[in-house]
Amino acid sequence: MNKAWEVLIFIGMILAMAAMFGGYIWASRYVKKRDGQNAQQRAELLEFIESRGWSHTAWFPGGGDRYCGGDPLPMKGTNIPIRDHIVGEFRGRPISCFEHNSREMNANGPDSTLYSAVFAVTLPTPVPRTVIKRPRAVDKLNARADALFGGGKVIELGDPAFDESFRLIANDEEFARSALTGPVAQFLTSDPRAKGQPLRFQENLLLTWHRGRLRPENIDQKLNYLCDILDRLPAQA
């Protein structure tokens, strides 16, 4: 009887391990299929870049260092590689776009690839780091932790519509208030594109990003959004 139970337990362990392994393979293939880039999509991206006269670097080791300062890249980093780094001009402003990939434990499965597309417009002068995103319950706690690495603090503008819709985290409160009070705050609370699109002022850049691959159909939309914000930025900021 004991031997029979031992055999059943052994078989059960084998089946459980097989199920876990099968689930891992399925999850990996699902994520790869969902987020993958086929030959046609690759060709469309390169054709779009060429049509704009922009430059393109397929693989850029260390290219991500300039954009570090928070999600989706680390707060600080050295020699961070990025893919499909695009540099050019849009609406009279220097721009850049790229894809950042990381392998980590996430909702898509163990050690799966997490893709992020990043879009940036260059500012005429450096400004203090300022983050604008949808509010979350953990933001204040995270901001306190980020402050140890220059991440700033949570600030409220005193504009009920803005403070309810966004979380503002800034290194320099004076800059944040002068830049966002007025036209920019009104624009962000009224424009539907602002929903779900985080922003970060950092050095001489204004960035936004989203989870997923870098696709040509997203580039104009994101860059127009950033330029529309900068058009409303007060001159004194």
C-alpha positions, -999 to 999 in steps of 0.1 A, spaced: 0 0 0 28 24 9 46 16 -23 14 24 -43 11 58 -25 48 65 -32 42 58 -69 12 80 -71 30 108 -53 59 105 -77 36 105 -107 18 136 -93 51 154 -89 61 146 -124 28 158 -138 30 190 -117 65 198 -130 54 191 -166 24 215 -161 46 242 -148 71 238 -176 44 237 -202 29 269 -187 62 286 -188 67 277 -225 32 288 -234 36 321 -216 70 328 -233 56 320 -267 25 341 -261 45 372 -250 69 368 -279 40 364 -304 21 393 -289 50 417 -286 72 404 -314 82 424 -345 79 406 -378 97 414 -410 69 436 -424 66 457 -392 104 461 -393 103 473 -429 75 497 -422 94 513 -393 126 517 -414 106 531 -443 89 556 -420 122 568 -406 137 572 -441 106 591 -453 112 617 -426 149 620 -433 158 609 -397 188 589 -386 185 555 -372 207 533 -351 195 497 -347 215 489 -315 230 516 -293 250 504 -262 251 532 -237 225 552 -255 200 549 -227 222 566 -201 211 601 -213 174 592 -206 178 576 -172 158 593 -145 128 570 -139 104 545 -155 109 529 -179 146 532 -175 165 532 -141 169 563 -121 206 562 -129 226 538 -151 257 532 -171 261 517 -205 223 510 -209 216 497 -244 186 508 -264 172 496 -298 160 516 -328 173 549 -317 158 576 -339 171 612 -341 157 640 -362 136 671 -362 98 675 -358 78 707 -358 111 726 -357 124 708 -326 151 681 -322 135 648 -313 145 613 -304 127 579 -301 138 545 -291 129 511 -277 141 499 -243 139 462 -235 144 445 -202 141 409 -190 126 406 -156 99 390 -135 67 408 -146 30 401 -153 38 385 -186 57 356 -170 90 348 -154 120 363 -171 99 376 -201 109 406 -222 93 439 -212 92 464 -241 89 502 -237 88 528 -265 102 562 -254 97 596 -272 116 628 -264 117 664 -275 148 685 -268 143 717 -248 164 749 -255 177 748 -219 181 723 -190 153 723 -164 148 705 -131 135 669 -131 97 669 -130 74 639 -134 37 641 -142 17 608 -142 -16 593 -132 -20 591 -94 -14 559 -75 -17 551 -39 20 542 -36 34 574 -53 40 593 -21 59 564 -6 79 559 -39 86 596 -41 102 595 -6 123 566 -17 133 583 -50 143 614 -31 173 595 -18 185 593 -54 174 628 -65 138 618 -74 120 648 -58 88 651 -38 51 651 -44 36 686 -50 1 698 -53 -6 728 -76 -38 738 -58 -57 733 -90 -84 707 -80 -89 693 -115 -51 688 -120 -43 675 -85 -71 650 -87 -61 637 -122 -23 638 -119 6 631 -95 33 658 -97 67 648 -84 94 675 -87 130 683 -77 123 721 -78 89 732 -66 94 768 -80 100 755 -115 71 730 -113 46 757 -103 59 782 -129 58 756 -157 26 739 -150 3 764 -134 -21 779 -160 -21 769 -197 -2 736 -193 -24 724 -164 -55 734 -183 -43 715 -214 -35 684 -195 -68 682 -177 -88 688 -209 -69 670 -236 -78 633 -239 -43 623 -249 -30 631 -214 -48 601 -200 -23 573 -195 6 592 -210 32 600 -183 56 629 -188 90 637 -175 110 669 -177 147 660 -174 177 681 -181 170 694 -216 144 668 -225 106 663 -223 98 626 -225 68 603 -226 66 565 -230 43 535 -232 46 498 -227 50 480 -261 71 481 -292 81 512 -312 56 514 -341 55 541 -368 18 547 -362 26 560 -326 55 583 -333 37 613 -347 10 611 -321 35 611 -292 57 638 -307 27 661 -314 16 656 -279 50 667 -265 52 696 -288 17 708 -279 28 709 -243 60 728 -250 40 753 -271 20 761 -239 50 763 -216 54 798 -201 85 817 -213 97 823 -178 98 785 -171 
